[in-house]
Amino acid sequence: MEEEHRNLDFTPDEMQKKLLILFILERMEFPLTDVSLSEIVVANPSWINYMDFRDALFLLTESRLIRRKSHASDTLFTITQNGRDCLTHFYTKIPASIREEITSYAKENRQQFKRNQEYTYDYFKNSDASHTLVLKIRDQAAGDNLLEIRIKTPTRASAVRTASKWKEKAASVYEMLYNMTEGE
């Protein structure tokens, strides 16, 4: 029992850093990949430095205030109910100006992060020197793919060109394909 409570004995500064991460996850409103969460922190170093962020993320996961879920090549982080309860009681420990910045940042960037996590691609070289491009639309909540398209391209350059358009076109491609199946 003592070991379980040890992780919750934070100094005031450590507590603020952990609350800040909980607040980011709560404001973004969907699970974030490790890459996305790191991007947010790196883009906003006045909130928390990267090394402190890594330490706090580990401790929040260990104390079960954040859930870490691995799926395929991604690691997703989401705030737990205990994390929400903790945040509800102590969010005022985060300066109001930083809370406002995080809220504003989340509103402005939420859809971009969601798209980056849901619309993914990969490509690889085939034995005949062509490339296969794999375009995906992922359902982050369920942890599986809604759509996966494999396209064989003659060159790496053509695979890269096609992939670069995927994030902006994925939703309309999915909608078109979905509408085609609805007509059956």
Phi, psi and omega in degrees: 000318180300319179299321181296322181278342182302319181292343182266354180275080184265148168287162181305319180293316178297320180298317180297320179296318180291319177297324179298316179294317177300318181295319177299311181298321180292319182286330179287335171072010175205158179301141180248142174289162177302319180297313181297315179298318177296320178299318180298315181293316181295324180288344183227065185295345178287343178281311183196140178280160189299318182293318176296321177301313181299314179298314182295320179298317178299312182293323177295323178291316179298324181271005175064030173271341174231141176259133177251125181232123178264134177214123182053238182264002183255151169240123181254141176241135177219150179283136178272172177298321177297323177294319177296318178298316179299313181298319179302319183281330190236008184301336180291349176287344174272127180307140183304322181296322179288322176301318179295318178299315181295316179299315179295315179300316181297314180300317183286330189244355185306309184294323178297315179295320179298314178299315181299328180277328184270326183256099185241166176210161174206157175214155180213157182276136177267166181297335179270014179078356173284177179232145174253126179257130179245113180256134183226148165242117185259143171263100185299321183295317181274342179076025178224181182265133172279327183210138173220124181239131176250128181233129176269125180242151183290331184222164175296320181300319180291325176296316180295317179300314180295316181299323182295338180267349188300314185298327179275338184255348188304314183298317181290326176296314179299315181299316180299312180296319179298315180297326178296322182283335179290336181285351183287000000 
